[in-house]
Amino acid sequence: MQRRNFLKTISAASGALAISPLVKADLQNENADYDFELDETTIDDLQKMMQSGKSSSQKIVSMYLSRIDAIDKKGPQLNSILELNPDAMSIAKQMDDQRKNGKVRGPLHGIPILIKGNIDTHDKMHTNAGATALANSIPSNDAFIVKKLREAGAVILGKTNLSEWANFRSTRSSSGWTSIGGQTRNPYYTERNPSGSSSGSGVATTANLCTISIGTETDGSIVSPSNHGALAGIKPTVGLLSRSGIIPISFTCDTAGPMCRTVTDAAILLTVLAGEDENDSATKNSGRPSSINYTKSLDANGLKNARIGVARKLFGFHEEVDRVINDAIAAMKNLGAIIVELPDWQLPKEIFDDQFNVFLYEFKYGVNKYLASLPNPPVKTLKDVIEFNKQNAATAMPYFKQEILEKAEAKGGLDTDEYVKALERMKRESGPEGIDKLMNENNLDAIVAPTDSAAWVTDLVNGDHFIGGSSSPAAMAGYPDITVPAGMIYGLPIGVSFFGRAWSEEKLIKYAFAFEQATHHRSKPKFLKSLIPD
């Protein structure tokens, strides 16, 4: 089972605001000026602007809303935003007032953030995973991680487009397409795909429509769109971040995580999001400290003497990707890393079938449980969703169907022998007898591999063209995986992934930061239309 299988409406909020003159709005052609005063700004940059009085949260939010209107709605029409938060400006004002009164909640105070459209918010926005069947759904509560954001003083700008049902609807889906939001476009070449399922979060962050964003991953859905957007993306250990209030695929593998332009911003966001949730057994029973400051791992010399394994079986799907990652490995060696070649290691092919079966069973269980939690669900079960899509096929399924939903509905309960055996094999072969065994035998601190291929041309008829990547080992095991920009091929970003044992985020952040600081491969998009010359 390939990773891709796990895989515009703009709120009146922007219309109520004057378009900031700081945004160049003539974005209808490739000769337009895309510069933006907040291009590539970091959390720290914005905090300094607000602390000095040079700017305010309200001004910053207004500028991003104007940028969204100019880039996402008009101009290149990236379609990365599913819905804007009509309360964003009033929240920003509250944060400004608190700052004036001497109360600053922390590094995210007043900072605009976008979150994926499958994450619950109990406000004027909807939570629907891009699916028409849930278009107007408003949950009873904020997701736990949304509560953490609000407590930290972040300003939720809106929700991002994604791959519908987090890319668990059809085997030939197009990543970044939903029946509500349409197709999200890659800002490097807009004919190309942003990958999924956290497509909108990746595109919005790389296009500077927000400061930082949150995606979710079951297998590849944070790291792959981060790869396609030259971002630092962190897929944490399952159990570090709560999943309660997130429309699920698999409680074994699901997690949310940061998608940012720098490792520093990703570490700040991860620090805020992590925490024990009584309603999420994975965080409740993790046995991990509920508060770790991941910014303490930001060490520019962090790769010195680190033993880094190179998983060669995860290379070989494109010679230019191999070149970029080999250059990245050479840079790590120059930074003092001890490079250990792993020529033969890969996961057994059979457990990819196990993974898909686990996802089918857990999706049915999780979606039925989620829908039952809604106050007034428009559909009450997965079976209802399938029937709704059939009855509304012209709008819900204009390009591809719902065979994965139907396969999930056909499965039994979590006591089914097929599920129990598949789950045990997947976890054992990927974790204790996979990553853990490999690292123990070679005394490794981390494993590296290409994150993903370069972006393919979007194809709504035939679906994605995913040719290779490295997300599955860490995803199946529930272990952490961090991607960071490693270079470009044909004007498209390529990332390198660092993954390893459970709860090794501090180490992986240290290695990713050291590599980032030595290489600086992050490159802004130019919003070109095509690689093919006119």
Secondary structure, 3 states (H helix, E strand, C coil): CCHHHCCCCCCHHHHCCCCCCCECCCCCCCCCCCCECCCCCCHHHHHHHHHHCCCCHHHHHHHHHHHHHHHHHCCCCCCCEEEECCCHHHHHHHHHHHHHCCCCCCCCCCCEEEEECCECCCCCCCCCCCCHHHCCCCCCCCCHHHHHHHHCCCEEEEEECCCHHHHCCCCCCCCCEECCCEECCCCCECCECCCCCCHHHHHHHHCCCCCEEEEEECCCCCHHHHHHCCCEEEECCCCCCCCCCECCCCCCCCEEEEEECCHHHHHHHHHHHCCCCCCCHHHHCCCCCCCCCHHHHCCCCCCCCCEEEEEHHHCCCCHHHHHHHHHHHHHHHHCCCEEEEECCCCCCCHHHHHHHHHHHHHHHHHHHHHHHHCCCCCCCCHHHHHHHHHHCHHHHCCCCCCHHHHHHHCCCCCCCHHHHHHHHHHHHHHHHHHHHHHHHHHCCCEEEEECECCCCECCCCCCCCCCCECCHHHHHHCCCEEEEEEEEECCEEEEEEEECCCCCHHHHHHHHHHHHHHHCCCCCCCCECCCCCC
